[in-house]
Amino acid sequence: MNRLRTLRLLPHEWFFGAFLLITSLRLIAAVGPLDPAALLYPGLLLLNAALIVWSEVRQTQARWFARLWAYPVMINVVFMTMGSTALKLVSHPQDTILQQLDGMLVGVTPSLRAESLITPWLTETFSFCYLLFFPYLFFSWVFYTWKGLPAFRRLCTGLFTIYAVGFLGYSTVPAAGPHLAMTNQFSVPLTGWVFTRINDYIVAHGSNGVDAFPSLHCAVSSYLLFFDRRHAPWRFRLYAVPCAGLWLATIYLRYHYFVDIVAGFALASFALWLSRRWEKSLGETSPESATTQPRPSHHASHLALR
């Protein structure tokens, strides 16, 4: 029980817990406590809390990894159900507001200006870059898991904070994106070949319909890229150009408004700052300074697992 008294939540656990709690209360107020969505979010909150307590009662690397790897599972559950959840909280998509903000900031949604650049080769290239988001995210989880608990924990502090804030954005400002909300304003079709068809299929069947603001494709990929720059420079060099292509693809392929991109990069910047600040709070001033090896004293060993 001493460890429970000294429990220290990771930054993303505060943010994700706050997102689950806020969404639970909003759903209960909007549709009542017995709605399936209103039951899901408190359930996820309780599961998250149970895993945290379980890992604190007896701290082992296996329990810590279970505590952290629960987040990829939870974010997929939340993402897949967010379409129906968001529209229980907000009566209709907010694409018009985002288009108006684009008009105020840059005159017109940049996807419309990009029509003059469209060619099958460019569409195919940007479709390939956009598709790279999924293996980049997955292999980042695997890579930093392989590097050990301290490295993976540092990754999680910012990464899942991004998802918490991003999902709150989805549920507050649900929007489909220009490719669905502005179809009558585009005159040039996006045509390509194999990667274009694969990408079109994944977006059509994998989107939840409210995932425009903020752009998590930009937020997550830029967070991973600049996290790599500090902790695995060779990965930064490998992914830098494809990531830049991915960011441009969000506009070219008509998936995001300009304000979505700005919000995504701002969110990534905050997450990088948060991860670095938390790292410094533990005295981990370099990627190599943390270790999971047992220390002589109980207090030092406790910090090593944290």
DAGI-V76537 format. One record per residue. RES is the residue in one small letter. PHI is phi as a letter, one per 40 degrees, with the letter a starting at -180 (999 if undefined). D_FIRST is the distance of its C-alpha to the first C-alpha in Angstrom with 1 decimal. Layout:
RES,PHI,D_FIRST + RES,PHI,D_FIRST
This chain:
m,999,0.0 + n,d,3.8 + r,c,5.3 + l,c,5.1 + r,c,6.4 + t,b,8.9 + l,d,9.8 + r,b,13.5 + l,c,15.7 + l,c,18.9 + p,d,22.1 + h,c,23.4 + e,c,20.3 + w,c,21.1 + f,c,24.7 + f,c,24.5 + g,c,22.1 + a,c,24.6 + f,d,27.5 + l,c,26.1 + l,c,25.4 + i,c,28.8 + t,c,30.6 + s,d,29.1 + l,c,30.2 + r,c,33.6 + l,c,34.2 + i,c,33.3 + a,c,35.8 + a,c,38.4 + v,b,38.5 + g,g,36.3 + p,c,32.9 + l,c,34.4 + d,c,36.0 + p,d,34.7 + a,c,33.8 + a,c,32.0 + l,c,29.9 + l,c,29.3 + y,c,27.7 + p,c,25.0 + g,c,24.4 + l,c,23.9 + l,c,21.6 + l,c,19.4 + l,c,19.7 + n,c,18.8 + a,c,15.6 + a,c,14.6 + l,c,15.4 + i,c,13.4 + v,c,10.1 + w,d,11.3 + s,c,12.0 + e,c,8.8 + v,c,6.8 + r,a,9.6 + q,c,11.9 + t,b,15.4 + q,c,18.7 + a,c,19.5 + r,c,16.5 + w,c,17.3 + f,c,20.9 + a,c,20.3 + r,c,18.4 + l,c,21.4 + w,c,24.2 + a,c,23.3 + y,c,25.0 + p,d,28.5 + v,c,28.3 + m,c,27.3 + i,c,30.0 + n,c,32.6 + v,c,31.8 + v,c,32.0 + f,c,35.1 + m,c,36.9 + t,b,36.4 + m,c,36.9 + g,d,40.7 + s,c,40.6 + t,c,37.5 + a,c,39.1 + l,c,42.3 + k,c,40.6 + l,c,39.4 + v,b,42.6 + s,c,45.9 + h,a,47.6 + p,d,47.2 + q,b,47.5 + d,d,49.7 + t,d,52.5 + i,c,50.3 + l,c,49.3 + q,c,53.0 + q,c,53.9 + l,c,51.4 + d,d,52.9 + g,c,56.3 + m,c,55.4 + l,c,53.8 + v,b,56.0 + g,g,58.9 + v,a,58.1 + t,d,55.3 + p,d,55.7 + s,d,55.9 + l,c,59.3 + r,c,60.5 + a,c,59.4 + e,d,61.8 + s,c,64.6 + l,c,62.7 + i,c,62.1 + t,a,63.4 + p,d,62.3 + w,c,61.3 + l,c,59.1 + t,c,57.5 + e,c,56.8 + t,c,55.3 + f,c,53.0 + s,c,52.0 + f,c,51.0 + c,c,49.0 + y,c,47.2 + l,c,46.3 + l,c,44.7 + f,d,41.8 + f,c,40.2 + p,c,40.5 + y,c,39.4 + l,c,36.2 + f,c,35.5 + f,c,36.3 + s,c,34.3 + w,d,31.2 + v,c,32.2 + f,c,33.4 + y,c,30.3 + t,c,28.1 + w,c,30.4 + k,c,30.1 + g,h,26.4 + l,d,23.0 + p,d,23.6 + a,c,27.0 + f,c,25.9 + r,c,23.1 + r,c,25.7 + l,d,28.0 + c,c,25.7 + t,d,24.8 + g,c,28.5 + l,c,29.7 + f,c,27.5 + t,c,27.9 + i,d,31.6 + y,c,31.2 + a,c,29.1 + v,c,31.8 + g,c,34.6 + f,c,33.7 + l,c,33.6 + g,c,37.1 + y,d,38.2 + s,c,37.2 + t,c,38.8 + v,b,41.9 + p,c,42.6 + a,a,45.6 + a,c,47.3 + g,h,48.9 + p,d,52.6 + h,c,53.4 + l,b,52.9 + a,c,53.5 + m,b,56.5 + t,d,58.4 + n,c,61.6 + q,c,61.6 + f,c,61.6 + s,b,65.0 + v,b,64.2 + p,c,62.2 + l,c,59.6 + t,b,61.1 + g,a,60.0 + w,b,59.5 + v,c,56.8 + f,c,53.8 + t,c,55.0 + r,c,55.1 + i,c,51.7 + n,c,50.2 + d,d,52.0 + y,c,50.7 + i,c,47.0 + v,c,47.2 + a,c,49.1 + h,b,46.7 + g,b,43.4 + s,c,43.5 + n,c,41.9 + g,g,44.8 + v,b,42.8 + d,b,41.4 + a,c,43.8 + f,b,42.0 + p,c,40.4 + s,c,41.5 + l,c,38.5 + h,d,40.9 + c,c,41.6 + a,c,38.2 + v,c,36.4 + s,c,39.2 + s,c,39.7 + y,c,35.9 + l,c,35.9 + l,c,39.2 + f,c,38.3 + f,c,34.8 + d,c,36.9 + r,d,39.2 + r,c,36.5 + h,b,34.6 + a,a,37.3 + p,d,40.7 + w,c,42.6 + r,c,41.0 + f,d,42.0 + r,c,45.6 + l,c,45.6 + y,b,44.5 + a,d,45.9 + v,c,49.2 + p,d,48.0 + c,c,45.4 + a,c,48.2 + g,c,50.2 + l,c,47.3 + w,c,47.1 + l,c,50.9 + a,c,50.7 + t,c,48.7 + i,c,51.7 + y,d,54.5 + l,c,53.2 + r,g,52.8 + y,c,49.2 + h,b,48.1 + y,c,49.5 + f,c,49.6 + v,c,47.0 + d,c,44.6 + i,c,45.1 + v,d,44.6 + a,c,41.4 + g,c,40.2 + f,c,40.9 + a,c,39.4 + l,c,36.1 + a,c,36.1 + s,c,36.8 + f,c,33.9 + a,c,31.5 + l,c,32.9 + w,c,32.4 + l,c,28.8 + s,c,28.0 + r,c,29.7 + r,c,28.1 + w,c,24.5 + e,d,25.7 + k,c,27.1 + s,c,23.9 + l,c,22.3 + g,g,25.5 + e,c,26.7 + t,c,30.3 + s,a,31.8 + p,d,31.1 + e,c,31.0 + s,c,28.7 + a,c,25.4 + t,a,24.4 + t,b,21.8 + q,c,22.8 + p,d,20.2 + r,b,20.6 + p,c,20.9 + s,c,18.0 + h,c,14.2 + h,c,14.6 + a,c,17.6 + s,c,16.2 + h,d,13.4 + l,c,16.3 + a,c,18.5 + l,c,16.5 + r,c,16.3
